[in-house]
Amino acid sequence: IAALSMSRYIERMADHATRIAHEVIYLVTGEIVRHKDGSYEKLIESLKE
């Protein structure tokens, strides 16, 4: 049970670190990287066909 709890806490810490990194990138470059996985562009391209 302790290992399961620890894995949850580590996952939350990783999520927080990712969120902080996204904020830093936005503050430095003005670029929003949360929506840069390419899925939106793929959807638009598939709708054009």
Protein Blocks (a to p, Z undefined) as FASTA:
>chain_A
ZZmmmmmmmmmmmmmmmmmmmmmmmmmnopafklmnommmmmmmmmmZZ
